[in-house]
Amino acid sequence: MPLRILLVEDDDVLRCTLTQALTANGYSVDPVSDGLSAEFALSTTDYGIVVLDLGLPGLDGIEILRRLRQSKNRTPVLVLTARAGIDDRVRGLQAGADDYLVKPFALPELEARIEALRRRANGGLSHLMHGRIAVDVDKHIVTADGERIDLTRREMAILTVLILRVGNVVVKRRLAQQIGSWEDEVSIGTVEVYIHRLRKRLAPFGVQIKTIHGLGYLLEEPDAA
């Protein structure tokens, strides 16, 4: 599924390069250049992962981490920093970082760390099952009874969120945030269109997505379908 990432990096060239590279590889990226902007973004938007530089103007990365964890926000955080010392790494991890990557780094390593954090956040799962439906999160493939179902990346993203939250209501706003970005915002109406498409494509396989009026959607347990 398209993972929505908050990228916090004050170096303009590096921020632009990482945004373009990660977007080209299927991620939804919201880039910011300072700590206060990052704090505001985290207070208004749900992210799958935060990629966070430590040396930031306004509010440094360590303080952002502390405030994030104090607010009980468990979003995975990957720290990027030029500080290679052991003490600096320990300080970042103690503040609540989930992983640490020292500059300079290769883009494939960054992507590998991001995917590892995503799997960890999903309980280590890269393959999800829901009755007759199987989702390969890494390869972006959905199958039913072994036959591939052609879904768009956003349709798959919504399905993945619903499976991970099976039996629980997922609000429309959260779904919109999961599949959009600041550069490509998704409206509630668009989410409703994707849900309509998913229902039509998955109903023959016993998948039922219920509308909880005024809230969002609930994917019923397979046995209840």
N, C-alpha and C positions, 0 to 999 in steps of 0.2 A: 504494500500500500504506500502511497506517497506520504512520506514522513514529514511533518511540519517542524522545521528547525528554527530556533532563534539563534542567529549568529551575531555575537557581540565581539567586535574587533575594531580598534581605533585606527589601525593602519589602513588608509584608503585603498591602496593598491591590493593588499592582501585580502581585504574584505570583499572587494569587487571580484577578484580572481576566484575566491572560494565560493562566492554566491553564484557566479556563472558556472563553475565546474559542478557544484552540487546540484544546481537546477538542471543542468544538462543530463545528469545521471538520475533524474526522476524525483528529487527531493523538492519540497516546497520550503523556500528559505525567506525569512524575514531578517534583513541585516540592519544592525544599529551600531553606532560608533562610540557610545559613551554609556556609563553606568546608570545614569538617571533614566535614559531612554529604555535601557534594558529592564529596569525595575518597573517602569510603566507598562511595557509590553507584557511582562510576566503577570501583571495584575489584571490584565484585560483579555488575555488570549491563552488558550490551552496549547501547549507544545508537546511534541513527542520527545524532543531532546533539546538541550541548550548547549551550544558550543561557545565557550566563554574565555576570552582573554583576561588575564589578571591585571595587567597594567593599563587601567582605563582612566580617562579624565572624569571628574565629577564624583564618581563613586567607584572604588576599585572592585576587582572581581571577588576578592575574599569577602568583602562586606556584602556584595550581592548574594553570594552563597549563603552567608550566615542568615541574612534576612529571609531568603527563600526557604531555608530549612526551618527557621523559627515559625514561619507561617504554615508549617506542615505540608508544604508543597514538595512532593517526592519526584518531580520531573528529573530524569537522568541528566547529569551535567558532565560534559567533557571539557576539561580545562586545557586551553592553549596558552603557552607561555614561553618566553625566552629565558625564564629563570630555571636553570638546570640543577640547582643545588638540592640536595636531599631535604634540607630543612624547609625549603620552599614547597617541595612536593608534599611533605608531611602536613604542612600548614593548610594547603589546599584540600587535601583529603580529610583532615580533621574538621574543616569548615563545612564539608558536605559534598565534595566532588566525588563522582563515581569513577572517573578515569582521568589520566593526565597525559598530555602529548607535548613534547618539548620542540620548539622551533629551532631550526627549520625541519620540516617533515615532508614526506611524500604524500600526495593526495590519496593514493590507494590505501595507505596506512590510516589516514583520517577516516576514509569511508569504511574500512574494516572495523575501526573502533566504534563508529556510529552504529553499524549493523550489530555489533556485539552488545552494545547497550540497548538497542531496540529488542533483541531477543531476550535479554535479561529482564527488561520491563514487561515482556509478554510471558514471563515465567519460563524462559528458555525455549519457547516454542517458535519454530519456523514453519511448522505444518499444523494447520488447524482443521478439525473435523466437526461437522455439524450434520448428524444423520447421514444422508447420502452425498453430502457436499464436502469436498476437500479443498483446502486453500493452501497453496505453497507460497508463503509470504515472500521468500527470497527471490523466487523465479517469477512471481506475479502471475500465477496460473491457478485457475479455478476449474475443478472437474466435478461431475456428478455421475456416479456409477462408473467411474473410470473414463468418461468421455468429457473432453474439454468444453467448457462454456465460455464463449467470447464475451467478456465484460470489459468495459473501459477501466482505466486505472482508478478513476474516481468511484465507479460502481464497486470495484473490488475493495477500495479503501473503506467505503461505508459498510460493506458486508463484513470485512475483517473486524471493524469496531463493534458491530452488532454481535458477532460470534464471541469476541473477547468479553462482552458484557451480557451474554445470553441470560435471559430471565430477568434482566434489569432494564429500566427505561433509560434510553440515551436521548438527551434533549437535542432538538434540532440545531441549536446554536453550536453545540459541541461538534456535531457532524460537519457543519459548515466550516468551522475552524480547522478541523482535521484535514479537509480536502482542499482548502484554499490557502492563500497567502496575501500579503499586503498588495502585491503586484497583480494578483488574480483573485479578487475576493469572490466568495460564493454566497449567494443569497439563500434565504430560507426556501424561497420558491424553487430554486434549483435543486436543493436537497429533496424536496417533495417529488420533483420530476425523476430523480435518480431512484428514489424509493419505489415509485410506480413501475419503473423499468425492471428493477430487481424482482418485484413481486411477480410480474408477468413471466420472467425468465426462470424463476426458481420455484414457482408454485407447483409445476408438474413433479417436482422432486420432494414434495412434502414440507417445504420451507414456508413458514408463516411469519410475516412481519406485521405486528399489530400497531395501529395508530392509537396512542394515548392522548386524547384530545387535550390541547392546552399545554402539553409537555413535549412529547416526541414519539419515539418508536421503541418497541420491545420485540426482540426475537424470541419466539417461544422455544422452550426445550423441545428437542426432536420428538420425544415420546408424546408431547402434548399436541403435535401437529396432526 
